Amino acid sequence: MRRTTAVLGLMLLTALAACGERDQSTANAKRRADTPAWQSASSPYAAAGYTPGDKAALETQLRERAQAQNDYAPRK
């Protein structure tokens, strides 16, 4: 009897834990969705050579990443 009660209690706790969901809205985001990508804040994860606020630097970084994934591009 105690074992059945424990199992049912554990199942109930698991079901209740699955119902909880954190807020995933962008209300607390640092960058708004309508802000251009090159106007991002500086980040420790930014690629070397990228300066926030420079559109040309962002386009260069994106082009280099795309070429690094191209199997037919000549390697340096």
Secondary structure, DSSP 8 states (H G I E B T S, - for coil): -HHHHHHHHHHHHHHHHHH------STT-SS-TTS-GGG----TTS-TT--TT-HHHHHHHHHHHHHHT-TTS---
